[in-house]
Amino acid sequence: MRSVLLVENDPDLCLTLGDILQATGYQVLSAEHGAAALPLIRASPDAFIVLIEDSLPQMDGQHLLAALAALPDLVQQLQVGIVGMPFDLDDFLHAVAAAARHLDAPA
């Protein structure tokens, strides 16, 4: 089961997206902002998908991307996407599926 980390500061949206992703077969983790996401990313032994809202408190999406780029050994295990608001749910789910396929492809 592929894991998805949702980095989103709106708890209702995060819960809704998490429920939808779980129903489609993903394990879902969440963090309110980039600073809370980094320890979850570092602690994960498996590759996973990180979906980030760009406008977050404490550490926004762009700063989280910069922090991840500084961890080259970890970055190879991630598929990262910035989610702009508003977005189409079908496009969102297709993007997650494409990221999962990319991670599952042979190196």
HUHU-V928928 format. One record per backbone hydrogen bond with DSSP energy under -0.5 kcal/mol. CO is the residue of the C=O (numbers start at 1). NH is the residue of the N-H. Records with the same first field share a line. If there is no record, write none. Layout:
# HUHU-V928928
CO->NH + NH
This chain:
# HUHU-V928928
2->27
3->49
4->6 + 29
5->7 + 51
6->8 + 31
7->53
9->11
10->14
11->15
12->16
13->17
14->18
15->19
16->20
17->21
18->22
19->23
20->24
21->26
22->25
27->4
29->6
31->8
33->36 + 37
34->38
35->39
36->40
37->41
38->42
39->43
40->44
41->44
47->3
48->79
49->5 + 51
50->52 + 81
51->7
52->83
54->56 + 61
57->59
59->34
60->64
61->65
62->66
63->67
64->68
65->69
66->70
68->71
71->74 + 75
72->76
74->77
75->78
77->48
79->50
81->52 + 83
82->84
83->54
88->92
89->93
90->94
91->95
92->96
93->97
94->98
95->99
96->100
97->101
98->102
99->103
100->104
101->105
102->105
